[in-house]
Amino acid sequence: MGALPLDANWRLAWADRGFRGRLAATVPALLGTIAVLAAFVKRVEARPGVVLPDPVLAVLPARDATWLAFALIYAAILTALWRLARLPRRLVQALQAYALMAWARMAVMWVTPLDPPPGMIRLEDPLVQGIGGASEALTRDLFFSGHTSTLFLIFLAVPGGRSRPFFLACTAAVAAAVLVQHVHYTVDVLAAPFFAYGAWRLAGRLWPRTDREIRAGVGGSHTPM
């Protein structure tokens, strides 16, 4: 069954009181999570940690891949928002999964104090730097990779079609970029998709599809792998 027009999808979702309640709870919860995460990573930045042995980084010369990484990140995010705008329930589930993933990052970062890999070239967002000027780049928000996990979450959230290989390619390319730049240890990158998948599945279990939604064919909760 073809996708419904954007406004029809939102009217269908908005008619569901459960959707309205989840949307109303999700937005402030997500904003609160982002605020907590911003304060948390600053605290982590001031905490000393350990340097992990990493045979991959040991043979990989550090190179600056900042522009490539952020070009792919922003392209993937904008494309995902455009696609998910037609699927309100799926969009809200993605936002919930991102919040769950952020709390998971804070939990594992707290118990894994790490120093940055040797030779790290700081990854600074060119857009943020251009708008807000110079800011202190983070170096100890390591396990697990937030950029890699976010892109893999997008891959899971956006339903099938030609865009899914694009999101998977972006995930792989950004994962390679942060390794080339020595921004993350290899384990940070390898673990990221598993945390993203767990957050997506948990968000889906917290919000199963309704019978009406299944009949309409919009905004499914689970993405087949």
TORVEXNU-534590 format. One record per residue (C-alpha): residue number from 1; residue in one letter; x, y, z. Coordinates in nm, 3 decimals, padded with zeros to 5 digits. Each point is the difference from the previous one (the first is absolute). Example, Ala and Ser with C-alpha at 12.3 -4.5 7.8 and 13.67 -1.06 7.14 Angstrom:
site i:1	aa:A	X:01.230	Y:-00.450	Z:00.780
site i:2	aa:S	X:00.137	Y:00.344	Z:-00.066
// end
This chain:
site i:1	aa:M	X:00.000	Y:00.000	Z:00.000
site i:2	aa:G	X:00.141	Y:00.341	Z:-00.097
site i:3	aa:A	X:00.082	Y:00.261	Z:00.257
site i:4	aa:L	X:-00.273	Y:00.246	Z:00.093
site i:5	aa:P	X:00.052	Y:00.373	Z:-00.056
site i:6	aa:L	X:00.186	Y:00.177	Z:00.278
site i:7	aa:D	X:-00.303	Y:00.185	Z:00.136
site i:8	aa:A	X:-00.214	Y:-00.317	Z:-00.011
site i:9	aa:N	X:00.259	Y:-00.191	Z:00.201
site i:10	aa:W	X:00.011	Y:00.270	Z:00.264
site i:11	aa:R	X:-00.381	Y:00.024	Z:00.017
site i:12	aa:L	X:-00.020	Y:-00.376	Z:00.049
site i:13	aa:A	X:00.266	Y:00.005	Z:00.270
site i:14	aa:W	X:-00.141	Y:00.310	Z:00.172
site i:15	aa:A	X:-00.341	Y:-00.166	Z:00.028
site i:16	aa:D	X:00.165	Y:-00.253	Z:00.233
site i:17	aa:R	X:00.007	Y:00.136	Z:00.356
site i:18	aa:G	X:00.290	Y:-00.233	Z:00.080
site i:19	aa:F	X:00.209	Y:00.157	Z:-00.277
site i:20	aa:R	X:-00.076	Y:00.350	Z:00.123
site i:21	aa:G	X:00.106	Y:-00.095	Z:00.350
site i:22	aa:R	X:00.324	Y:-00.161	Z:-00.116
site i:23	aa:L	X:00.087	Y:00.295	Z:-00.221
site i:24	aa:A	X:-00.066	Y:00.241	Z:00.286
site i:25	aa:A	X:00.223	Y:-00.206	Z:00.230
site i:26	aa:T	X:00.273	Y:-00.072	Z:-00.255
site i:27	aa:V	X:00.093	Y:00.355	Z:-00.097
site i:28	aa:P	X:00.076	Y:00.134	Z:00.352
site i:29	aa:A	X:00.161	Y:-00.331	Z:00.098
site i:30	aa:L	X:00.231	Y:00.019	Z:-00.300
site i:31	aa:L	X:00.091	Y:00.364	Z:00.065
site i:32	aa:G	X:00.067	Y:-00.084	Z:00.364
site i:33	aa:T	X:00.216	Y:-00.295	Z:-00.101
site i:34	aa:I	X:00.206	Y:00.216	Z:-00.236
site i:35	aa:A	X:00.052	Y:00.256	Z:00.277
site i:36	aa:V	X:00.110	Y:-00.269	Z:00.246
site i:37	aa:L	X:00.233	Y:-00.154	Z:-00.259
site i:38	aa:A	X:00.160	Y:00.338	Z:-00.073
site i:39	aa:A	X:00.076	Y:00.051	Z:00.368
site i:40	aa:F	X:00.111	Y:-00.360	Z:00.045
site i:41	aa:V	X:00.260	Y:-00.001	Z:-00.278
site i:42	aa:K	X:00.156	Y:00.316	Z:00.144
site i:43	aa:R	X:00.042	Y:-00.183	Z:00.330
site i:44	aa:V	X:00.146	Y:-00.301	Z:-00.180
site i:45	aa:E	X:00.241	Y:00.229	Z:-00.183
site i:46	aa:A	X:00.153	Y:00.108	Z:00.331
site i:47	aa:R	X:00.048	Y:-00.360	Z:00.118
site i:48	aa:P	X:00.325	Y:-00.185	Z:-00.068
site i:49	aa:G	X:-00.018	Y:-00.343	Z:-00.158
site i:50	aa:V	X:00.208	Y:-00.274	Z:-00.153
site i:51	aa:V	X:00.140	Y:-00.047	Z:-00.350
site i:52	aa:L	X:-00.111	Y:-00.322	Z:-00.166
site i:53	aa:P	X:00.232	Y:-00.205	Z:-00.220
site i:54	aa:D	X:-00.146	Y:00.009	Z:-00.350
site i:55	aa:P	X:00.178	Y:-00.198	Z:-00.276
site i:56	aa:V	X:-00.215	Y:00.160	Z:-00.271
site i:57	aa:L	X:00.086	Y:00.357	Z:00.096
site i:58	aa:A	X:00.362	Y:-00.101	Z:00.051
site i:59	aa:V	X:00.039	Y:-00.065	Z:-00.374
site i:60	aa:L	X:-00.240	Y:00.273	Z:-00.117
site i:61	aa:P	X:00.163	Y:00.341	Z:-00.051
site i:62	aa:A	X:-00.218	Y:00.280	Z:00.137
site i:63	aa:R	X:-00.164	Y:00.216	Z:-00.269
site i:64	aa:D	X:-00.253	Y:00.281	Z:00.027
site i:65	aa:A	X:-00.334	Y:-00.121	Z:-00.139
site i:66	aa:T	X:-00.217	Y:00.262	Z:00.174
site i:67	aa:W	X:-00.171	Y:00.142	Z:-00.307
site i:68	aa:L	X:-00.079	Y:-00.341	Z:-00.146
site i:69	aa:A	X:-00.141	Y:-00.125	Z:00.330
site i:70	aa:F	X:-00.228	Y:00.296	Z:00.062
site i:71	aa:A	X:-00.112	Y:00.025	Z:-00.363
site i:72	aa:L	X:-00.123	Y:-00.359	Z:00.024
site i:73	aa:I	X:-00.149	Y:00.050	Z:00.347
site i:74	aa:Y	X:-00.206	Y:00.304	Z:-00.103
site i:75	aa:A	X:-00.102	Y:-00.155	Z:-00.331
site i:76	aa:A	X:-00.125	Y:-00.312	Z:00.180
site i:77	aa:I	X:-00.185	Y:00.196	Z:00.270
site i:78	aa:L	X:-00.174	Y:00.233	Z:-00.245
site i:79	aa:T	X:-00.097	Y:-00.288	Z:-00.229
site i:80	aa:A	X:-00.133	Y:-00.200	Z:00.295
site i:81	aa:L	X:-00.209	Y:00.292	Z:00.127
site i:82	aa:W	X:-00.147	Y:00.045	Z:-00.346
site i:83	aa:R	X:-00.090	Y:-00.369	Z:-00.020
site i:84	aa:L	X:-00.126	Y:-00.035	Z:00.356
site i:85	aa:A	X:-00.219	Y:00.310	Z:-00.027
site i:86	aa:R	X:-00.252	Y:-00.226	Z:-00.178
site i:87	aa:L	X:00.009	Y:-00.256	Z:00.281
site i:88	aa:P	X:-00.087	Y:00.176	Z:00.326
site i:89	aa:R	X:-00.002	Y:-00.307	Z:00.223
site i:90	aa:R	X:00.329	Y:-00.119	Z:-00.140
site i:91	aa:L	X:00.147	Y:00.348	Z:00.043
site i:92	aa:V	X:-00.102	Y:00.011	Z:00.365
site i:93	aa:Q	X:00.139	Y:-00.350	Z:00.053
site i:94	aa:A	X:00.331	Y:00.112	Z:-00.151
site i:95	aa:L	X:00.013	Y:00.298	Z:00.238
site i:96	aa:Q	X:-00.075	Y:-00.228	Z:00.294
site i:97	aa:A	X:00.270	Y:-00.243	Z:-00.112
site i:98	aa:Y	X:00.250	Y:00.284	Z:-00.028
site i:99	aa:A	X:-00.078	Y:00.107	Z:00.358
site i:100	aa:L	X:00.039	Y:-00.358	Z:00.125
site i:101	aa:M	X:00.328	Y:-00.029	Z:-00.188
site i:102	aa:A	X:00.125	Y:00.324	Z:00.156
site i:103	aa:W	X:-00.071	Y:-00.135	Z:00.351
site i:104	aa:A	X:00.179	Y:-00.322	Z:-00.093
site i:105	aa:R	X:00.302	Y:00.203	Z:-00.115
site i:106	aa:M	X:00.010	Y:00.188	Z:00.328
site i:107	aa:A	X:-00.021	Y:-00.324	Z:00.198
site i:108	aa:V	X:00.281	Y:-00.175	Z:-00.184
site i:109	aa:M	X:00.218	Y:00.313	Z:-00.017
site i:110	aa:W	X:-00.028	Y:00.031	Z:00.377
site i:111	aa:V	X:00.138	Y:-00.350	Z:00.057
site i:112	aa:T	X:00.265	Y:00.016	Z:-00.277
site i:113	aa:P	X:00.226	Y:00.302	Z:00.070
site i:114	aa:L	X:00.222	Y:00.029	Z:-00.306
site i:115	aa:D	X:00.263	Y:00.239	Z:-00.125
site i:116	aa:P	X:-00.004	Y:00.086	Z:-00.371
site i:117	aa:P	X:00.192	Y:-00.221	Z:-00.243
site i:118	aa:P	X:00.358	Y:00.108	Z:-00.077
site i:119	aa:G	X:00.018	Y:00.237	Z:-00.294
site i:120	aa:M	X:-00.365	Y:00.109	Z:00.023
site i:121	aa:I	X:-00.098	Y:00.281	Z:-00.235
site i:122	aa:R	X:-00.291	Y:00.173	Z:00.169
site i:123	aa:L	X:-00.334	Y:-00.033	Z:-00.178
site i:124	aa:E	X:-00.158	Y:00.347	Z:-00.002
site i:125	aa:D	X:-00.332	Y:00.067	Z:-00.172
site i:126	aa:P	X:00.073	Y:00.253	Z:-00.281
site i:127	aa:L	X:-00.359	Y:00.132	Z:00.011
site i:128	aa:V	X:00.005	Y:00.059	Z:00.375
site i:129	aa:Q	X:00.345	Y:00.156	Z:-00.023
site i:130	aa:G	X:-00.115	Y:00.228	Z:-00.281
site i:131	aa:I	X:-00.312	Y:00.117	Z:00.182
site i:132	aa:G	X:00.115	Y:00.014	Z:00.360
site i:133	aa:G	X:00.375	Y:00.042	Z:-00.036
site i:134	aa:A	X:00.267	Y:-00.211	Z:00.164
site i:135	aa:S	X:-00.104	Y:-00.237	Z:00.277
site i:136	aa:E	X:00.172	Y:-00.268	Z:00.197
site i:137	aa:A	X:-00.016	Y:-00.331	Z:-00.185
site i:138	aa:L	X:-00.072	Y:-00.311	Z:00.204
site i:139	aa:T	X:00.261	Y:-00.275	Z:00.012
site i:140	aa:R	X:-00.115	Y:-00.243	Z:00.271
site i:141	aa:D	X:-00.360	Y:-00.077	Z:-00.104
site i:142	aa:L	X:00.130	Y:-00.321	Z:-00.150
site i:143	aa:F	X:-00.184	Y:-00.324	Z:00.072
site i:144	aa:F	X:-00.212	Y:-00.034	Z:-00.201
site i:145	aa:S	X:00.016	Y:00.216	Z:-00.314
site i:146	aa:G	X:-00.293	Y:00.242	Z:-00.007
site i:147	aa:H	X:00.039	Y:00.087	Z:-00.368
site i:148	aa:T	X:00.010	Y:-00.363	Z:-00.112
site i:149	aa:S	X:-00.290	Y:-00.106	Z:00.222
site i:150	aa:T	X:-00.216	Y:00.293	Z:-00.113
site i:151	aa:L	X:00.047	Y:-00.082	Z:-00.367
site i:152	aa:F	X:-00.072	Y:-00.368	Z:00.057
site i:153	aa:L	X:-00.315	Y:00.097	Z:00.192
site i:154	aa:I	X:-00.106	Y:00.203	Z:-00.304
site i:155	aa:F	X:00.062	Y:-00.306	Z:-00.218
site i:156	aa:L	X:-00.233	Y:-00.200	Z:00.226
site i:157	aa:A	X:-00.266	Y:00.270	Z:00.027
site i:158	aa:V	X:-00.050	Y:00.088	Z:-00.366
site i:159	aa:P	X:-00.203	Y:-00.275	Z:-00.171
site i:160	aa:G	X:00.104	Y:-00.198	Z:-00.305
site i:161	aa:G	X:00.082	Y:00.147	Z:-00.335
site i:162	aa:R	X:00.298	Y:00.133	Z:-00.186
site i:163	aa:S	X:00.092	Y:00.232	Z:00.289
site i:164	aa:R	X:00.091	Y:-00.281	Z:00.241
site i:165	aa:P	X:00.323	Y:-00.096	Z:-00.182
site i:166	aa:F	X:00.087	Y:00.371	Z:00.006
site i:167	aa:F	X:-00.041	Y:00.014	Z:00.379
site i:168	aa:L	X:00.200	Y:-00.318	Z:00.048
site i:169	aa:A	X:00.277	Y:00.136	Z:-00.224
site i:170	aa:C	X:00.002	Y:00.325	Z:00.198
site i:171	aa:T	X:00.031	Y:-00.198	Z:00.323
site i:172	aa:A	X:00.295	Y:-00.199	Z:-00.130
site i:173	aa:A	X:00.171	Y:00.307	Z:-00.146
site i:174	aa:V	X:-00.034	Y:00.206	Z:00.319
site i:175	aa:A	X:00.119	Y:-00.295	Z:00.208
site i:176	aa:A	X:00.308	Y:-00.019	Z:-00.222
site i:177	aa:A	X:00.048	Y:00.377	Z:00.019
site i:178	aa:V	X:00.007	Y:00.016	Z:00.379
site i:179	aa:L	X:00.250	Y:-00.285	Z:00.004
site i:180	aa:V	X:00.221	Y:00.165	Z:-00.261
site i:181	aa:Q	X:-00.012	Y:00.317	Z:00.208
site i:182	aa:H	X:00.077	Y:-00.202	Z:00.318
site i:183	aa:V	X:-00.307	Y:00.156	Z:00.164
site i:184	aa:H	X:-00.115	Y:-00.339	Z:00.133
site i:185	aa:Y	X:00.144	Y:-00.336	Z:00.086
site i:186	aa:T	X:-00.104	Y:-00.286	Z:-00.228
site i:187	aa:V	X:-00.214	Y:-00.152	Z:00.274
site i:188	aa:D	X:-00.195	Y:00.327	Z:00.030
site i:189	aa:V	X:-00.102	Y:-00.027	Z:-00.363
site i:190	aa:L	X:-00.067	Y:-00.376	Z:-00.006
site i:191	aa:A	X:-00.227	Y:00.018	Z:00.305
site i:192	aa:A	X:-00.204	Y:00.297	Z:-00.122
site i:193	aa:P	X:-00.242	Y:-00.186	Z:-00.235
site i:194	aa:F	X:-00.090	Y:-00.250	Z:00.274
site i:195	aa:F	X:-00.101	Y:00.276	Z:00.239
site i:196	aa:A	X:-00.197	Y:00.174	Z:-00.275
site i:197	aa:Y	X:-00.181	Y:-00.323	Z:-00.084
site i:198	aa:G	X:-00.080	Y:-00.065	Z:00.365
site i:199	aa:A	X:-00.139	Y:00.353	Z:00.045
site i:200	aa:W	X:-00.213	Y:-00.031	Z:-00.315
site i:201	aa:R	X:-00.142	Y:-00.335	Z:00.104
site i:202	aa:L	X:-00.072	Y:00.119	Z:00.353
site i:203	aa:A	X:-00.179	Y:00.310	Z:-00.128
site i:204	aa:G	X:-00.206	Y:-00.223	Z:-00.228
site i:205	aa:R	X:-00.099	Y:-00.231	Z:00.284
site i:206	aa:L	X:-00.108	Y:00.298	Z:00.207
site i:207	aa:W	X:-00.234	Y:00.102	Z:-00.278
site i:208	aa:P	X:-00.156	Y:-00.286	Z:-00.201
site i:209	aa:R	X:-00.197	Y:00.077	Z:-00.311
site i:210	aa:T	X:-00.377	Y:00.039	Z:00.021
site i:211	aa:D	X:-00.237	Y:-00.205	Z:-00.217
site i:212	aa:R	X:-00.106	Y:00.317	Z:-00.183
site i:213	aa:E	X:00.362	Y:00.087	Z:-00.075
site i:214	aa:I	X:00.072	Y:-00.349	Z:-00.134
site i:215	aa:R	X:-00.302	Y:00.022	Z:-00.232
site i:216	aa:A	X:00.107	Y:00.345	Z:-00.120
site i:217	aa:G	X:00.356	Y:-00.116	Z:-00.057
site i:218	aa:V	X:00.166	Y:00.302	Z:00.160
site i:219	aa:G	X:00.265	Y:00.049	Z:00.261
site i:220	aa:G	X:00.079	Y:-00.361	Z:00.090
site i:221	aa:S	X:00.180	Y:-00.058	Z:00.325
site i:222	aa:H	X:00.257	Y:-00.254	Z:-00.113
site i:223	aa:T	X:00.243	Y:-00.001	Z:-00.287
site i:224	aa:P	X:00.089	Y:-00.336	Z:-00.153
site i:225	aa:M	X:00.372	Y:-00.056	Z:-00.007
// end
